[in-house]
């Protein structure tokens, strides 16, 4: 779990990595839980179901506002809010960030 200002500078949201009770070897979901009025909304950012090994070594973490270069992108992006990074240790990483009213992705390593 990671918490931060993922969608709104005045509201804390939660990034969650969900794995089935059978273990991380069968899939995962990366979701954001954010307050929407008096309730919470859940948004799926990424998922893999029934794919053996898809969550092997997968962790998530909050990243602070700032500039982040993409793996294959010529220019860095500038985050005004916190972002959520999914990292498959020693494999790849993807940055999820809120921009233009929706979550965007940027592959940051391969």
Secondary structure by P-SEA (a helix, b strand, c coil): ccccccccccbbbbbbbbbccccccccbbbbbbbbcccbbbbbbccccccccccccbbbbbbbcbbbbbcccccbbbbbccbbbbbbccccbbbbbbbcccbbbbbbccc
